[in-house]
Amino acid sequence: MALSASAMQERKPVLVVGGTGKTGRRVAERLAARGIPVRIGSRSATPAFDWEDPSGWAAALDGAGAAYITYYPDLAAPGAPEAVRALVDQALKQGVRRLVLLSGRGEEEAQQAEQVLQGSGADWTVVRASWFSQNFSESMLLEGVLAGEISLPAGDVGEPFIDADDIADVVVAALTEEGHVGQLYEVTGPRLLTFADATAEIARSTGRPVRYTRVPAEEFAAMLAEQDTPADFVELLLYLFTTVLDGRNASLADGVQRALGRAPKDFADYARDAAASGAWAS
């Protein structure tokens, strides 16, 4: 009897590019829990994976049966579509056909990277995500929460924050189950919140004051420069917090429901669980 794609998948490791990041770590944990071998794609891994050093990609892909692709720092960064093309070409050259790409909503460069994968001939799935809820607890916004004030240039535009656990569940399904090849899953949370709304949810969950302050883009850039943030990363953050948050993504999508047959996690539930875990303990 012929093996299913998922059964064949279990015979080979899955390369998780960015396997120590917010979604990659969760994907790796879920794959390991299913008994599927995992190869972490990071600069500190062996073999190492570095987006800036393609010479190591072949070793990272060697013998893999599938790959989850996340681009650092973001698919909106200049050169990202070209880098994704090079990695996809290398993967196909080595017989790694099942490829799942994490993409971002409302980002022109991200959609170019999606098109690269879709036109490659791979067994592809695209997971196009809204802003991660975990940016408040595992990323650059954590410091603001702990300080009691989040200062950003984002205005009164609703964003359907998505939980990283939901993203990981969709990715693992796409990597290991039938029926997801050729699918673009646009994943969002179940409701729109402004950054002020999200901050208020966090304040309720932590039981202490946390406020949101909108600052001009120029002031935000100056704040980042004072923290010795590289100029190209400042430019990327300004793009994400202004252009991408211009209202283009103020809508809900059904990717989680389509992929998993269930509703996505609400931000209030994320905030409650993050507070309970001690993520915002002072």
URLINKA-V833173 format. One record per pair of residues at least 6 apart in sequence whose ideal C-beta (glycine too) atoms are under 6 Angstrom apart, sorted by the first residue. I is the first residue (numbers start at 1). J is the second residue. Records with the same first field share a line. If there is no record, write none. Layout:
I: J + J
This chain:
5: 178
6: 176 + 177
9: 65 + 66 + 176
10: 36
12: 64 + 65
13: 37 + 39 + 64
14: 31 + 38 + 66 + 175
15: 39 + 41 + 60 + 64 + 67
16: 24 + 27 + 28 + 38 + 40 + 41 + 68
17: 41 + 69 + 70
18: 24 + 70
19: 28 + 40 + 41 + 42
20: 42
22: 134 + 138 + 164
23: 164 + 167 + 168
24: 70
26: 164 + 168
27: 68 + 168 + 171 + 172
28: 38
30: 168 + 172
31: 38
32: 38
41: 49 + 60
42: 49
43: 50
47: 59 + 60
48: 56
49: 60
51: 83
54: 86
57: 90
61: 91 + 94 + 96
64: 96
66: 98 + 175
67: 91 + 96 + 99
68: 100 + 171
69: 101
70: 102
71: 80
75: 104 + 109 + 110 + 113
76: 107 + 109
77: 236
80: 109 + 113
81: 109 + 112 + 113 + 116
84: 113 + 116
85: 116
88: 117 + 120
97: 122 + 123
98: 123
99: 122 + 124
100: 125 + 171 + 174 + 175
101: 117 + 126
102: 127
103: 110 + 114 + 126 + 128
104: 110
105: 128 + 130 + 249
106: 244 + 248 + 249
114: 126
117: 124
118: 124
123: 181
125: 174 + 180 + 183
126: 184
127: 170 + 171 + 185
128: 186
129: 162 + 167 + 187
130: 160 + 162 + 188
131: 159 + 161
132: 164
133: 161 + 163 + 267 + 270
134: 164
135: 141
136: 145
137: 274 + 279
141: 150
144: 150
145: 202 + 210 + 280
148: 209 + 210
149: 211 + 213
150: 199 + 212
151: 213 + 215
152: 195 + 241
153: 215 + 217 + 220 + 241 + 242
154: 195 + 241 + 245
156: 194
157: 245 + 247 + 250
158: 192 + 194 + 250
160: 188 + 189 + 192 + 252
161: 189 + 267
162: 187 + 188 + 189
163: 265 + 270
166: 256 + 264 + 265
169: 260
170: 185 + 187 + 259
173: 259
174: 180
185: 255 + 259
186: 253 + 255
187: 255 + 256
188: 252 + 253
189: 264 + 267
190: 263 + 264 + 266
192: 250
193: 267
195: 212
196: 212
199: 210 + 212
201: 267 + 268 + 271
202: 210 + 271
203: 210
205: 271 + 272 + 275
206: 275 + 280
217: 238 + 242
221: 234 + 238
224: 234
256: 264
